[in-house]
Amino acid sequence: MSATRIEVKDLVVRYGDQVAVNGVSFTVGRGEHLTLLGPSGCGKTTTLRAIAGLEQPSAGSISIDGQVMYDGSKRRSVPTEQRGVSMVFQSYAVWPHMTVFDNVAYGLRVRKQGTDELKANVERALDLVQMRHLADRGASKLSGGQQQRVALARAIAFSPTVVLFDEPLSNLDAKLRAEMRVELRELQRRLGITSVYVTHDQEEALAISDRVIVMNVGVIEQIGTPEEIYNRPRSRFVADFVGSANLIKGRPVGDGSFAAEGGVTLKVSVVHKPTGGETEVAVRTAYIDLEARPGDNHVPGTVRQRLFHGDFVQYVIDSAVGPLIVRRPPTNLLDEGAAVTLSFSPDHAVLLEV
């Protein structure tokens, strides 16, 4: 069996004269959890809906398990109900007049499953989301988190080839959203389902994904593991959108060195073939210490502002390379006006592509 479950090639989706998705290509491996991440209007939800068959592309192709679901050149488009995919929406789409059991059973009844098989599949799905004890409860009496579990159980009840998630946790409060991330990740691993997940929340994407695709204005900026996206951003957009980063201006001077503004030369990490036209280095705020360490880049500075955030303290530092943000644990607090030496590894100073 192929290791690839979904293949998207040169996908284009237009709304009139507006191009929402512009030549997007990627694959999703069997059992992989892939996240499409980006701001509103970047094309991520449109791409997801095109895979589901809910949007009609203008060009390109989409295959699932080696079967062509859409091919623009051949004018072939398989209906949604024949694609073997299931979708979990932001709005849950739980029917309030039905019980939990009947909500989960709905898709199985449409597929005309027998009574015994239907009951077994509904109970299996409810067990997986820890909702079997609420099978007879009316859906209107459920909390937001419980409704999301019902929507998830309904999506996996008929053992689909692929599950598509369209910002499924965005309507939950912050604490419940964090809890559901853990549950969703554990369930995905336990079932080995192939899933594509859409979110604008970078913390969510980093926490639950095998790989992340960062999208911007209809194109892919970068594809990689959460660690690669965070530690090795390719562009200014990725560095700025995913996590918190300082962008230091200057120019490369060869041999892994970067002449920053203010006359400071930094040793940097270069993950692409330099063109000589690069102008920025990204340094994550969490990777800067406030005392000198051997082998690091050292930049003198002064604490301009200290902001207490509970789990961390954010410092604004006036330095020779410009203002820098530093996030440190809330211990050994520094006063505003204190002189410091910013220290960060060359591995954490990434030269961005033009």
Secondary structure as UniProt FT lines:
FT   STRAND          4..15
FT   TURN            16..17
FT   STRAND          18..29
FT   TURN            30..31
FT   STRAND          33..37
FT   TURN            40..41
FT   HELIX           44..52
FT   STRAND          59..64
FT   TURN            65..66
FT   STRAND          67..71
FT   TURN            72..75
FT   STRAND          76..77
FT   HELIX           80..82
FT   STRAND          85..88
FT   TURN            90..91
FT   TURN            96..97
FT   HELIX           100..110
FT   TURN            111..112
FT   HELIX           115..128
FT   TURN            129..130
FT   HELIX           132..134
FT   TURN            135..136
FT   HELIX           139..141
FT   HELIX           144..156
FT   TURN            157..158
FT   STRAND          162..166
FT   TURN            168..171
FT   HELIX           174..191
FT   STRAND          194..199
FT   HELIX           202..208
FT   STRAND          211..216
FT   TURN            217..218
FT   STRAND          219..224
FT   HELIX           226..231
FT   HELIX           236..241
FT   STRAND          245..254
FT   TURN            255..256
FT   STRAND          257..260
FT   TURN            261..263
FT   STRAND          264..267
FT   STRAND          280..284
FT   HELIX           285..287
FT   TURN            294..295
FT   STRAND          297..308
FT   STRAND          313..319
FT   TURN            320..321
FT   STRAND          322..328
FT   TURN            336..337
FT   STRAND          339..344
FT   HELIX           346..348
FT   STRAND          349..351
//
